[in-house]
């Protein structure tokens, strides 16, 4: 009898626990369903639901404006052979179907550089000169370019390694091209594996 009385409170606790879990589950399901897609809104159905989704899609497209042309691409080197690079680039807009893998020919006249940070004293002097030039302008109509904290150092094609992050520039619109000839290659970041080379 005592054993049966002890089982009853445990069983009651289990039932209460299950009921609480169900209530929480229903509440979470309701809240999640409310914020789900427009097709699940009970007040919108059929043609209205499609129109609502299309309106939301158009609003989202404004956050990713269509770039009419591109003269450079950024990405990681996947292969290097002869005077060609296979680059895995990044498509920044989910609304454009652009090539991800690009084959880049590097001709003899192409400039290949990497950025190196300037000496701090040199950069500070350039910044001081820039500040003087700005404050010395009476009419403020002439544009004064601020100094960059780095310089371009020319490197060779052989310095590029698989995994390096580069920007490949071309003298033409390469937005939809899977293959193009580069006029300039900028080594942005050496692969950690190759950084010690």
C-alpha positions as protocol buffer text, in pm:
chain_id: "A"
residue {
  index: 1
  type: UNK
  ca { x: 0 y: 0 z: 0 }
}
residue {
  index: 2
  type: UNK
  ca { x: 282 y: 239 z: 91 }
}
residue {
  index: 3
  type: UNK
  ca { x: 455 y: 153 z: -234 }
}
residue {
  index: 4
  type: UNK
  ca { x: 140 y: 241 z: -430 }
}
residue {
  index: 5
  type: UNK
  ca { x: 113 y: 576 z: -251 }
}
residue {
  index: 6
  type: UNK
  ca { x: 477 y: 657 z: -340 }
}
residue {
  index: 7
  type: UNK
  ca { x: 421 y: 568 z: -708 }
}
residue {
  index: 8
  type: UNK
  ca { x: 119 y: 800 z: -732 }
}
residue {
  index: 9
  type: UNK
  ca { x: 312 y: 1124 z: -659 }
}
residue {
  index: 10
  type: UNK
  ca { x: 581 y: 1021 z: -907 }
}
residue {
  index: 11
  type: UNK
  ca { x: 321 y: 945 z: -1170 }
}
residue {
  index: 12
  type: UNK
  ca { x: 152 y: 1279 z: -1102 }
}
residue {
  index: 13
  type: UNK
  ca { x: 488 y: 1456 z: -1144 }
}
residue {
  index: 14
  type: UNK
  ca { x: 543 y: 1278 z: -1474 }
}
residue {
  index: 15
  type: UNK
  ca { x: 200 y: 1378 z: -1603 }
}
residue {
  index: 16
  type: UNK
  ca { x: 254 y: 1740 z: -1497 }
}
residue {
  index: 17
  type: UNK
  ca { x: 595 y: 1740 z: -1666 }
}
residue {
  index: 18
  type: UNK
  ca { x: 446 y: 1601 z: -1990 }
}
residue {
  index: 19
  type: UNK
  ca { x: 164 y: 1860 z: -1982 }
}
residue {
  index: 20
  type: UNK
  ca { x: 412 y: 2146 z: -1930 }
}
residue {
  index: 21
  type: UNK
  ca { x: 629 y: 2015 z: -2214 }
}
residue {
  index: 22
  type: UNK
  ca { x: 323 y: 1997 z: -2442 }
}
residue {
  index: 23
  type: UNK
  ca { x: 214 y: 2351 z: -2354 }
}
residue {
  index: 24
  type: UNK
  ca { x: 565 y: 2483 z: -2419 }
}
residue {
  index: 25
  type: UNK
  ca { x: 583 y: 2289 z: -2746 }
}
residue {
  index: 26
  type: UNK
  ca { x: 249 y: 2424 z: -2865 }
}
residue {
  index: 27
  type: UNK
  ca { x: 349 y: 2779 z: -2769 }
}
residue {
  index: 28
  type: UNK
  ca { x: 682 y: 2752 z: -2953 }
}
residue {
  index: 29
  type: UNK
  ca { x: 514 y: 2596 z: -3254 }
}
residue {
  index: 30
  type: UNK
  ca { x: 258 y: 2873 z: -3267 }
}
residue {
  index: 31
  type: UNK
  ca { x: 523 y: 3144 z: -3233 }
}
residue {
  index: 32
  type: UNK
  ca { x: 745 y: 2983 z: -3497 }
}
residue {
  index: 33
  type: UNK
  ca { x: 456 y: 2932 z: -3736 }
}
residue {
  index: 34
  type: UNK
  ca { x: 360 y: 3295 z: -3706 }
}
residue {
  index: 35
  type: UNK
  ca { x: 696 y: 3408 z: -3837 }
}
residue {
  index: 36
  type: UNK
  ca { x: 731 y: 3138 z: -4102 }
}
residue {
  index: 37
  type: UNK
  ca { x: 679 y: 3215 z: -4473 }
}
residue {
  index: 38
  type: UNK
  ca { x: 391 y: 3405 z: -4620 }
}
residue {
  index: 39
  type: UNK
  ca { x: 223 y: 3086 z: -4750 }
}
residue {
  index: 40
  type: UNK
  ca { x: 139 y: 2991 z: -4392 }
}
residue {
  index: 41
  type: UNK
  ca { x: -51 y: 3308 z: -4305 }
}
residue {
  index: 42
  type: UNK
  ca { x: -416 y: 3217 z: -4256 }
}
residue {
  index: 43
  type: UNK
  ca { x: -531 y: 3565 z: -4361 }
}
residue {
  index: 44
  type: UNK
  ca { x: -347 y: 3538 z: -4696 }
}
residue {
  index: 45
  type: UNK
  ca { x: -409 y: 3253 z: -4937 }
}
residue {
  index: 46
  type: UNK
  ca { x: -367 y: 3165 z: -5303 }
}
residue {
  index: 47
  type: UNK
  ca { x: -289 y: 3454 z: -5537 }
}
residue {
  index: 48
  type: UNK
  ca { x: -259 y: 3699 z: -5248 }
}
residue {
  index: 49
  type: UNK
  ca { x: 7 y: 3480 z: -5084 }
}
residue {
  index: 50
  type: UNK
  ca { x: 212 y: 3466 z: -5404 }
}
residue {
  index: 51
  type: UNK
  ca { x: 182 y: 3843 z: -5452 }
}
residue {
  index: 52
  type: UNK
  ca { x: 287 y: 3900 z: -5090 }
}
residue {
  index: 53
  type: UNK
  ca { x: 593 y: 3678 z: -5131 }
}
residue {
  index: 54
  type: UNK
  ca { x: 688 y: 3849 z: -5458 }
}
residue {
  index: 55
  type: UNK
  ca { x: 661 y: 4189 z: -5288 }
}
residue {
  index: 56
  type: UNK
  ca { x: 890 y: 4069 z: -5008 }
}
residue {
  index: 57
  type: UNK
  ca { x: 1134 y: 3929 z: -5265 }
}
residue {
  index: 58
  type: UNK
  ca { x: 1146 y: 4262 z: -5449 }
}
residue {
  index: 59
  type: UNK
  ca { x: 1211 y: 4438 z: -5119 }
}
residue {
  index: 60
  type: UNK
  ca { x: 1497 y: 4195 z: -5044 }
}
residue {
  index: 61
  type: UNK
  ca { x: 1645 y: 4249 z: -5393 }
}
residue {
  index: 62
  type: UNK
  ca { x: 1692 y: 4617 z: -5310 }
}
residue {
  index: 63
  type: UNK
  ca { x: 1942 y: 4514 z: -5042 }
}
residue {
  index: 64
  type: UNK
  ca { x: 2150 y: 4347 z: -5316 }
}
residue {
  index: 65
  type: UNK
  ca { x: 2162 y: 4593 z: -5606 }
}
residue {
  index: 66
  type: UNK
  ca { x: 2247 y: 4451 z: -5946 }
}
residue {
  index: 67
  type: UNK
  ca { x: 2595 y: 4558 z: -6049 }
}
residue {
  index: 68
  type: UNK
  ca { x: 2590 y: 4628 z: -6423 }
}
residue {
  index: 69
  type: UNK
  ca { x: 2953 y: 4532 z: -6479 }
}
residue {
  index: 70
  type: UNK
  ca { x: 3253 y: 4397 z: -6294 }
}
residue {
  index: 71
  type: UNK
  ca { x: 3617 y: 4444 z: -6385 }
}
residue {
  index: 72
  type: UNK
  ca { x: 3757 y: 4242 z: -6093 }
}
residue {
  index: 73
  type: UNK
  ca { x: 3680 y: 3930 z: -5892 }
}
residue {
  index: 74
  type: UNK
  ca { x: 3792 y: 3821 z: -5546 }
}
residue {
  index: 75
  type: UNK
  ca { x: 3849 y: 3465 z: -5432 }
}
residue {
  index: 76
  type: UNK
  ca { x: 4079 y: 3180 z: -5331 }
}
residue {
  index: 77
  type: UNK
  ca { x: 4323 y: 3012 z: -5566 }
}
residue {
  index: 78
  type: UNK
  ca { x: 4221 y: 2649 z: -5617 }
}
residue {
  index: 79
  type: UNK
  ca { x: 4472 y: 2554 z: -5888 }
}
residue {
  index: 80
  type: UNK
  ca { x: 4780 y: 2705 z: -6048 }
}
residue {
  index: 81
  type: UNK
  ca { x: 4935 y: 2573 z: -6364 }
}
residue {
  index: 82
  type: UNK
  ca { x: 5151 y: 2730 z: -6630 }
}
residue {
  index: 83
  type: UNK
  ca { x: 5024 y: 3090 z: -6654 }
}
residue {
  index: 84
  type: UNK
  ca { x: 4669 y: 3016 z: -6542 }
}
residue {
  index: 85
  type: UNK
  ca { x: 4484 y: 3029 z: -6212 }
}
residue {
  index: 86
  type: UNK
  ca { x: 4160 y: 2856 z: -6120 }
}
residue {
  index: 87
  type: UNK
  ca { x: 3985 y: 3086 z: -5874 }
}
residue {
  index: 88
  type: UNK
  ca { x: 3688 y: 3008 z: -5652 }
}
residue {
  index: 89
  type: UNK
  ca { x: 3515 y: 3344 z: -5629 }
}
residue {
  index: 90
  type: UNK
  ca { x: 3232 y: 3466 z: -5411 }
}
residue {
  index: 91
  type: UNK
  ca { x: 2893 y: 3565 z: -5548 }
}
residue {
  index: 92
  type: UNK
  ca { x: 2776 y: 3849 z: -5324 }
}
residue {
  index: 93
  type: UNK
  ca { x: 2420 y: 3856 z: -5456 }
}
residue {
  index: 94
  type: UNK
  ca { x: 2184 y: 3561 z: -5417 }
}
residue {
  index: 95
  type: UNK
  ca { x: 1975 y: 3704 z: -5702 }
}
residue {
  index: 96
  type: UNK
  ca { x: 2242 y: 3673 z: -5972 }
}
residue {
  index: 97
  type: UNK
  ca { x: 2373 y: 3350 z: -6118 }
}
residue {
  index: 98
  type: UNK
  ca { x: 2740 y: 3433 z: -6172 }
}
residue {
  index: 99
  type: UNK
  ca { x: 3028 y: 3189 z: -6222 }
}
residue {
  index: 100
  type: UNK
  ca { x: 3188 y: 3077 z: -5898 }
}
residue {
  index: 101
  type: UNK
  ca { x: 3482 y: 2894 z: -6056 }
}
residue {
  index: 102
  type: UNK
  ca { x: 3681 y: 3115 z: -6293 }
}
residue {
  index: 103
  type: UNK
  ca { x: 3986 y: 3037 z: -6504 }
}
residue {
  index: 104
  type: UNK
  ca { x: 4222 y: 3334 z: -6519 }
}
residue {
  index: 105
  type: UNK
  ca { x: 4503 y: 3361 z: -6771 }
}
residue {
  index: 106
  type: UNK
  ca { x: 4797 y: 3568 z: -6647 }
}
residue {
  index: 107
  type: UNK
  ca { x: 4980 y: 3711 z: -6946 }
}
residue {
  index: 108
  type: UNK
  ca { x: 5339 y: 3836 z: -6937 }
}
residue {
  index: 109
  type: UNK
  ca { x: 5237 y: 4204 z: -6915 }
}
residue {
  index: 110
  type: UNK
  ca { x: 5007 y: 4151 z: -6614 }
}
residue {
  index: 111
  type: UNK
  ca { x: 5107 y: 4327 z: -6294 }
}
residue {
  index: 112
  type: UNK
  ca { x: 5126 y: 4101 z: -5986 }
}
residue {
  index: 113
  type: UNK
  ca { x: 5152 y: 4276 z: -5650 }
}
residue {
  index: 114
  type: UNK
  ca { x: 5096 y: 4230 z: -5280 }
}
residue {
  index: 115
  type: UNK
  ca { x: 5020 y: 4492 z: -5019 }
}
residue {
  index: 116
  type: UNK
  ca { x: 5277 y: 4564 z: -4750 }
}
residue {
  index: 117
  type: UNK
  ca { x: 5211 y: 4786 z: -4453 }
}
residue {
  index: 118
  type: UNK
  ca { x: 5402 y: 5114 z: -4459 }
}
residue {
  index: 119
  type: UNK
  ca { x: 5647 y: 5206 z: -4188 }
}
residue {
  index: 120
  type: UNK
  ca { x: 5442 y: 5374 z: -3913 }
}
residue {
  index: 121
  type: UNK
  ca { x: 5660 y: 5689 z: -3911 }
}
residue {
  index: 122
  type: UNK
  ca { x: 5622 y: 5730 z: -4289 }
}
residue {
  index: 123
  type: UNK
  ca { x: 5247 y: 5682 z: -4272 }
}
residue {
  index: 124
  type: UNK
  ca { x: 5210 y: 5930 z: -3985 }
}
residue {
  index: 125
  type: UNK
  ca { x: 5410 y: 6191 z: -4180 }
}
residue {
  index: 126
  type: UNK
  ca { x: 5188 y: 6136 z: -4487 }
}
residue {
  index: 127
  type: UNK
  ca { x: 4877 y: 6174 z: -4268 }
}
residue {
  index: 128
  type: UNK
  ca { x: 5012 y: 6498 z: -4119 }
}
residue {
  index: 129
  type: UNK
  ca { x: 5082 y: 6632 z: -4472 }
}
residue {
  index: 130
  type: UNK
  ca { x: 4730 y: 6529 z: -4576 }
}
residue {
  index: 131
  type: UNK
  ca { x: 4576 y: 6710 z: -4278 }
}
residue {
  index: 132
  type: UNK
  ca { x: 4775 y: 7025 z: -4367 }
}
residue {
  index: 133
  type: UNK
  ca { x: 4661 y: 7005 z: -4729 }
}
residue {
  index: 134
  type: UNK
  ca { x: 4296 y: 6980 z: -4624 }
}
residue {
  index: 135
  type: UNK
  ca { x: 4314 y: 7262 z: -4373 }
}
residue {
  index: 136
  type: UNK
  ca { x: 4509 y: 7480 z: -4619 }
}
residue {
  index: 137
  type: UNK
  ca { x: 4237 y: 7463 z: -4884 }
}
residue {
  index: 138
  type: UNK
  ca { x: 4038 y: 7784 z: -4892 }
}
residue {
  index: 139
  type: UNK
  ca { x: 3759 y: 7678 z: -5125 }
}
residue {
  index: 140
  type: UNK
  ca { x: 3754 y: 7303 z: -5043 }
}
residue {
  index: 141
  type: UNK
  ca { x: 3667 y: 7224 z: -5405 }
}
residue {
  index: 142
  type: UNK
  ca { x: 3984 y: 7033 z: -5494 }
}
residue {
  index: 143
  type: UNK
  ca { x: 3982 y: 6670 z: -5387 }
}
residue {
  index: 144
  type: UNK
  ca { x: 4276 y: 6562 z: -5175 }
}
residue {
  index: 145
  type: UNK
  ca { x: 4337 y: 6189 z: -5163 }
}
residue {
  index: 146
  type: UNK
  ca { x: 4424 y: 6051 z: -4819 }
}
residue {
  index: 147
  type: UNK
  ca { x: 4736 y: 5836 z: -4790 }
}
residue {
  index: 148
  type: UNK
  ca { x: 4701 y: 5459 z: -4787 }
}
residue {
  index: 149
  type: UNK
  ca { x: 4851 y: 5261 z: -4497 }
}
residue {
  index: 150
  type: UNK
  ca { x: 5019 y: 5019 z: -4738 }
}
residue {
  index: 151
  type: UNK
  ca { x: 5232 y: 5008 z: -5051 }
}
residue {
  index: 152
  type: UNK
  ca { x: 5221 y: 4776 z: -5348 }
}
residue {
  index: 153
  type: UNK
  ca { x: 5520 y: 4544 z: -5382 }
}
residue {
  index: 154
  type: UNK
  ca { x: 5571 y: 4369 z: -5714 }
}
residue {
  index: 155
  type: UNK
  ca { x: 5592 y: 3990 z: -5688 }
}
residue {
  index: 156
  type: UNK
  ca { x: 5619 y: 3713 z: -5945 }
}
residue {
  index: 157
  type: UNK
  ca { x: 5364 y: 3459 z: -6063 }
}
residue {
  index: 158
  type: UNK
  ca { x: 5566 y: 3191 z: -5882 }
}
residue {
  index: 159
  type: UNK
  ca { x: 5493 y: 3365 z: -5548 }
}
residue {
  index: 160
  type: UNK
  ca { x: 5123 y: 3278 z: -5580 }
}
residue {
  index: 161
  type: UNK
  ca { x: 5017 y: 2954 z: -5408 }
}
residue {
  index: 162
  type: UNK
  ca { x: 4704 y: 2742 z: -5377 }
}
residue {
  index: 163
  type: UNK
  ca { x: 4482 y: 2883 z: -5101 }
}
residue {
  index: 164
  type: UNK
  ca { x: 4596 y: 3245 z: -5145 }
}
residue {
  index: 165
  type: UNK
  ca { x: 4324 y: 3511 z: -5154 }
}
residue {
  index: 166
  type: UNK
  ca { x: 4358 y: 3737 z: -5456 }
}
residue {
  index: 167
  type: UNK
  ca { x: 4180 y: 4005 z: -5654 }
}
residue {
  index: 168
  type: UNK
  ca { x: 4204 y: 3953 z: -6029 }
}
residue {
  index: 169
  type: UNK
  ca { x: 4145 y: 4264 z: -6241 }
}
residue {
  index: 170
  type: UNK
  ca { x: 4070 y: 4275 z: -6613 }
}
residue {
  index: 171
  type: UNK
  ca { x: 4042 y: 4553 z: -6867 }
}
residue {
  index: 172
  type: UNK
  ca { x: 3688 y: 4451 z: -6957 }
}
residue {
  index: 173
  type: UNK
  ca { x: 3354 y: 4351 z: -6809 }
}
residue {
  index: 174
  type: UNK
  ca { x: 3404 y: 4000 z: -6668 }
}
residue {
  index: 175
  type: UNK
  ca { x: 3082 y: 3977 z: -6469 }
}
residue {
  index: 176
  type: UNK
  ca { x: 2949 y: 3666 z: -6644 }
}
residue {
  index: 177
  type: UNK
  ca { x: 3278 y: 3529 z: -6782 }
}
residue {
  index: 178
  type: UNK
  ca { x: 3411 y: 3201 z: -6650 }
}
residue {
  index: 179
  type: UNK
  ca { x: 3743 y: 3265 z: -6830 }
}
residue {
  index: 180
  type: UNK
  ca { x: 3934 y: 3589 z: -6880 }
}
residue {
  index: 181
  type: UNK
  ca { x: 4282 y: 3739 z: -6901 }
}
residue {
  index: 182
  type: UNK
  ca { x: 4397 y: 3936 z: -6596 }
}
residue {
  index: 183
  type: UNK
  ca { x: 4569 y: 4272 z: -6626 }
}
residue {
  index: 184
  type: UNK
  ca { x: 4654 y: 4282 z: -6255 }
}
residue {
  index: 185
  type: UNK
  ca { x: 4664 y: 4031 z: -5969 }
}
residue {
  index: 186
  type: UNK
  ca { x: 4663 y: 4158 z: -5610 }
}
residue {
  index: 187
  type: UNK
  ca { x: 4764 y: 3911 z: -5341 }
}
residue {
  index: 188
  type: UNK
  ca { x: 4532 y: 3999 z: -5052 }
}
residue {
  index: 189
  type: UNK
  ca { x: 4624 y: 3728 z: -4805 }
}
residue {
  index: 190
  type: UNK
  ca { x: 4869 y: 3443 z: -4837 }
}
residue {
  index: 191
  type: UNK
  ca { x: 4744 y: 3101 z: -4742 }
}
residue {
  index: 192
  type: UNK
  ca { x: 4845 y: 3017 z: -4381 }
}
residue {
  index: 193
  type: UNK
  ca { x: 5015 y: 2705 z: -4516 }
}
residue {
  index: 194
  type: UNK
  ca { x: 5225 y: 2912 z: -4757 }
}
residue {
  index: 195
  type: UNK
  ca { x: 5278 y: 3219 z: -4538 }
}
residue {
  index: 196
  type: UNK
  ca { x: 5614 y: 3095 z: -4415 }
}
residue {
  index: 197
  type: UNK
  ca { x: 5754 y: 3036 z: -4766 }
}
